[in-house]
């Protein structure tokens, strides 16, 4: 629910576990884009990856809502760390935030993000950090933007005449109601394709161009908000296979026989999905994070299973405790016993 929590105008609501968006209330700040770990959300008029490469080639290190981004909160932690390293310092212009209708709400989240980013930069022995400045950048030909919501409404309405094919989309942008979303077979297919996010690719690209620290520090895991290290309790794991099947990036994987679970911390986006689906709470977040994973990523084996055939259905299954029947047959047996009142 990060997108709904970070939205300064409450334009996002979670309905039936999916985000519904009120386009008329949306001011296009891209705060939700910056907070979404799997890049499920995006803006028509701003792409953080495109911005990264354009900004790296720019002489200036200033990020401003009146210059190059819809809002200074539009960049996530990975982009901020990568840009700070590549640009040898990064400055965020907060000069307009005091006059902006969403300034106060945006800054409460952004200050914490920058604090954690600078914590990570210090841990990798960076000489450069992300700083806030009262630059109040402006262009002579660009009028001051006093009401972002009115500005974006006008901007989108102007496009209706020139983009007739996108009329339905434009109506949504001007409708003051939540637009719900649903999952169909095409989405399920996409979810099965493990994808590394563009922001992680950008982050990895920048790290390869920076000097390695003299020592790989182990830092507070809670301060690293975009990746994690995990722990597995073998006594709780039921070998249900859900955690690595639901992982969107392939950070959690197994082999063809489903005989183990491996974990690659560098691919983890800390989306928490594996924790949500683990009914026995066997998989947990480590309280620490070894920054060696940023420079010398290594796949870790979390658990190994014994693989055998079920005595009941003869299907191959994985087990931690040496079970003789598979999970499905065991559940059917338990249901049968409960139905006949034999398990009391």
C-alpha positions in Angstrom: 0.0 0.0 0.0 3.0 2.3 -0.4 1.5 4.2 -3.3 -1.7 5.0 -1.4 0.2 6.0 1.7 2.6 8.4 -0.1 -0.1 10.1 -2.4 -0.4 13.7 -1.1 -3.9 14.2 -2.5 -5.4 10.8 -1.6 -5.9 10.1 -5.3 -5.1 6.3 -4.8 -7.2 3.9 -2.8 -6.7 0.1 -2.5 -9.8 -1.7 -3.6 -9.9 -5.5 -3.6 -6.1 -5.5 -3.1 -5.6 -3.4 -6.3 -5.0 0.3 -6.6 -7.9 2.5 -7.8 -6.9 5.9 -9.0 -8.9 9.2 -9.2 -7.2 10.8 -12.1 -8.8 14.2 -11.5 -7.4 14.3 -8.0 -3.9 13.2 -9.2 -1.5 16.1 -9.6 1.2 14.1 -11.3 3.9 14.4 -8.7 5.1 10.9 -9.4 5.5 10.1 -5.7 3.7 6.8 -6.2 6.0 6.0 -9.1 9.1 6.6 -6.8 7.6 4.4 -4.0 6.4 1.4 -6.0 9.1 -1.3 -5.7 8.0 -3.2 -8.8 7.4 -0.2 -11.1 3.8 -1.1 -11.6 2.9 2.6 -11.8 4.0 5.2 -14.3 3.3 8.6 -15.7 2.5 9.4 -19.3 4.8 12.5 -19.2 7.7 11.4 -17.0 9.9 8.3 -17.0 12.5 8.1 -14.2 14.9 6.0 -16.3 14.8 8.4 -19.2 15.4 11.2 -16.8 18.4 9.5 -15.3 20.3 9.3 -18.6 19.3 12.8 -19.6 20.3 14.2 -16.3 23.7 12.5 -16.2 24.6 14.2 -19.4 23.5 17.6 -18.0 26.1 19.9 -16.5 23.9 20.9 -13.6 23.3 18.7 -10.5 20.1 20.5 -9.6 16.7 18.7 -9.5 13.8 21.1 -9.5 10.0 20.8 -10.1 10.4 24.0 -12.3 13.2 22.6 -14.3 13.3 18.8 -15.0 11.0 16.8 -12.8 7.2 17.0 -12.0 8.2 17.0 -8.3 11.4 16.4 -6.4 9.7 13.4 -4.8 9.6 11.7 -8.2 12.9 9.9 -7.7 13.2 6.7 -5.6 16.2 5.8 -3.4 18.0 3.9 -6.1 17.9 6.8 -8.5 19.0 9.2 -5.9 22.0 7.1 -4.9 23.0 6.4 -8.5 22.6 10.0 -9.5 24.5 11.3 -6.5 27.4 9.0 -7.4 27.5 9.8 -11.1 27.0 13.5 -10.7 29.4 13.8 -7.6 26.7 15.3 -5.5 23.0 16.0 -5.9 20.9 19.0 -4.9 17.1 19.0 -4.5 15.4 22.4 -4.9 12.9 22.8 -2.1 12.4 26.5 -2.8 8.9 26.1 -4.3 7.7 23.5 -1.7 6.4 26.2 0.7 4.1 27.6 -1.9 2.9 24.3 -3.2 -0.4 22.7 -2.1 1.3 19.3 -1.7 4.7 20.6 -0.5 4.2 19.7 3.2 2.8 16.2 2.6 5.6 15.4 0.0 8.4 16.7 2.2 7.6 14.5 5.2 8.2 11.3 3.1 11.1 12.8 1.0 13.2 13.9 4.0 13.1 10.4 5.4 14.1 9.0 2.0 17.0 11.3 1.6 18.2 10.6 5.2 18.3 6.9 4.4 20.0 7.5 1.0 22.7 9.6 2.7 23.1 6.8 5.4 23.8 4.3 2.5 26.1 6.8 0.8 28.1 7.2 4.0 28.3 3.5 4.4 29.9 3.0 1.0 32.4 5.8 1.8 31.0 8.3 -0.7 32.4 11.8 -0.7 29.1 13.1 -2.0 25.6 13.3 -0.6 22.0 14.4 -1.5 21.3 17.9 -0.2 18.3 20.2 0.0 18.7 23.7 -1.3 16.4 26.8 -1.3 17.3 27.5 -5.0 13.7 28.3 -6.1 14.7 27.8 -9.7 12.4 29.4 -12.3 12.4 30.1 -16.1 11.3 33.5 -17.3 8.9 32.0 -19.9 7.3 29.6 -17.3 4.6 31.0 -15.1 4.6 30.2 -11.4 2.5 27.1 -10.7 0.3 28.0 -7.8 -2.3 25.2 -8.1 -0.8 22.0 -9.4 -4.2 20.3 -9.7 -5.6 23.1 -11.9 -2.4 23.1 -14.0 -2.6 19.4 -14.7 -6.3 19.5 -15.4 -5.8 22.2 -18.0 -2.7 20.4 -19.4 -4.6 17.2 -20.0 -7.8 18.9 -21.4 -5.7 20.7 -24.0 -4.5 17.4 -25.3 -8.0 16.1 -26.0 -8.3 17.9 -29.3 -4.9 16.7 -30.6 -5.2 13.1 -29.4 -8.6 11.9 -30.4 -7.6 8.3 -30.3 -7.0 8.7 -26.5 -10.3 10.3 -25.8 -11.4 7.6 -23.3 -8.1 8.1 -21.4 -8.6 11.9 -21.3 -12.1 11.4 -20.0 -10.6 9.4 -17.1 -8.2 12.1 -16.4 -11.0 14.6 -16.0 -13.4 12.4 -14.1 -13.6 13.0 -10.4 -14.0 9.3 -9.4 -11.9 6.3 -8.7 -11.1 4.1 -11.7 -10.8 0.5 -10.6 -8.4 -2.1 -12.2 -8.6 -5.8 -12.6 -6.3 -8.7 -13.3 -6.7 -10.7 -16.5 -4.8 -13.6 -18.1 -2.3 -11.1 -19.8 -1.4 -9.7 -16.4 -0.9 -13.2 -15.0 1.4 -14.0 -17.8 3.5 -10.9 -17.1 3.7 -11.8 -13.4 5.2 -15.2 -14.3 7.9 -13.5 -16.2 10.5 -12.5 -13.7 11.8 -9.0 -14.5 14.5 -6.9 -13.0 13.2 -3.3 -12.6 14.7 -0.5 -14.6 15.7 1.3 -11.5 17.7 -1.7 -10.3 19.5 -1.8 -13.7 20.3 1.9 -13.4 21.5 1.4 -9.8 23.8 -1.5 -10.9 25.1 0.5 -13.8 26.0 3.4 -11.6 27.7 1.2 -9.0 30.0 -0.3 -11.5 31.3 3.2 -12.3 32.0 4.1 -8.7 35.0 3.2 -6.5 34.5 0.2 -4.2 34.6 1.1 -0.4 37.7 0.0 1.5 35.4 -2.2 3.7 32.0 -3.7 3.1 29.9 -2.5 6.0 27.0 -4.3 7.6 24.3 -1.7 8.0 20.8 -1.4 9.6 18.4 -3.4 7.3 15.5 -1.0 8.0 17.5 1.9 6.6 18.0 0.2 3.3 14.4 0.5 1.9 14.7 -0.9 -1.6 16.4 -4.3 -1.0 16.9 -6.8 1.8 18.5 -9.9 3.2 16.3 -12.7 4.4 16.3 -15.5 6.9 14.6 -18.9 6.6 13.3 -20.9 9.6 13.6 -24.5 8.5 11.3 -25.7 11.3 8.4 -23.6 10.0 8.8 -24.0 6.2 6.2 -26.3 4.6 7.8 -26.4 1.1 4.7 -24.9 -0.4 6.7 -23.2 -3.1 4.7 -20.0 -2.9 7.5 -17.6 -2.0 9.7 -18.1 -5.0 6.7 -18.5 -7.4 5.3 -15.1 -6.4 8.6 -13.2 -6.4 8.4 -10.7 -9.2 12.1 -10.3 -9.9 13.5 -13.8 -9.5 15.3 -12.9 -6.2 13.9 -16.1 -4.8 14.4 -19.2 -7.0 14.5 -23.0 -7.0 15.7 -25.7 -9.4 13.8 -28.0 -11.8 13.2 -30.5 -8.9 12.0 -27.9 -6.4 14.6 -29.2 -4.1 15.8 -25.9 -2.6 15.2 -22.1 -2.3 18.0 -19.7 -3.3 18.0 -16.0 -2.6 19.8 -13.2 -4.5 19.7 -10.1 -2.3 20.7 -7.8 -5.2 17.6 -8.7 -7.1 15.3 -8.2 -4.1 13.1 -5.0 -4.3 11.7 -5.5 -0.8 8.1 -5.7 -2.0 7.3 -8.0 0.9 5.2 -10.4 -1.4 7.1 -13.5 -0.2 6.3 -12.6 3.4 2.7 -12.0 2.6 2.1 -15.4 1.1 4.1 -17.4 3.6 1.4 -18.8 5.9 3.8 -20.2 8.5 6.0 -17.0 8.6 9.1 -19.1 7.8 10.7 -16.4 5.8 11.6 -13.1 7.6 13.6 -10.0 6.9 17.1 -9.8 8.4 17.7 -6.8 10.7 21.0 -6.1 8.9 22.3 -5.8 5.4 25.8 -6.5 4.0 26.7 -3.9 1.4 29.0 -6.4 -0.2 25.9 -7.6 -2.1 26.0 -4.3 -4.1 29.5 -5.0 -5.4 29.9 -8.7 -5.3 26.4 -10.2 -5.4 26.2 -13.8 -4.4 23.2 -16.2 -4.5 22.5 -17.7 -1.1 21.0 -21.1 -0.4 18.2 -20.6 2.2 16.9 -24.1 2.5 17.3 -27.6 0.9 14.5 -30.1 0.6 14.3 -33.9 0.3 12.4 -34.8 -2.9 10.4 -38.1 -3.0 7.2 -39.6 -4.4 4.0 -39.4 -2.5 2.8 -42.7 -1.1 -0.8 -41.8 -2.0 -0.8 -40.1 -5.4 2.7 -41.0 -6.6 3.4 -37.4 -7.4 6.9 -35.9 -6.7 7.0 -33.4 -3.9 9.4 -31.5 -1.7 9.6 -32.0 2.1 11.6 -30.6 5.0 10.5 -33.1 7.6 10.6 -36.3 5.5 6.9 -36.6 5.0 5.6 -39.6 3.1 2.6 -38.0 1.5 2.5 -34.7 -0.4 0.9 -31.5 0.9 -2.2 -31.9 -1.2 -2.9 -35.4 0.0 -2.3 -34.4 3.6 -4.8 -31.6 3.3 -7.3 -33.9 1.7 -6.8 -36.4 4.5 -7.2 -33.7 7.2 -10.4 -32.5 5.5 -11.8 -36.1 5.4 -11.0 -36.6 9.0 -12.7 -33.3 9.9 -15.7 -34.2 7.8 -16.2 -37.5 9.6 -15.4 -36.0 13.0 -12.4 -38.3 13.5 -9.8 -35.6 14.3 -11.3 -34.5 17.6 
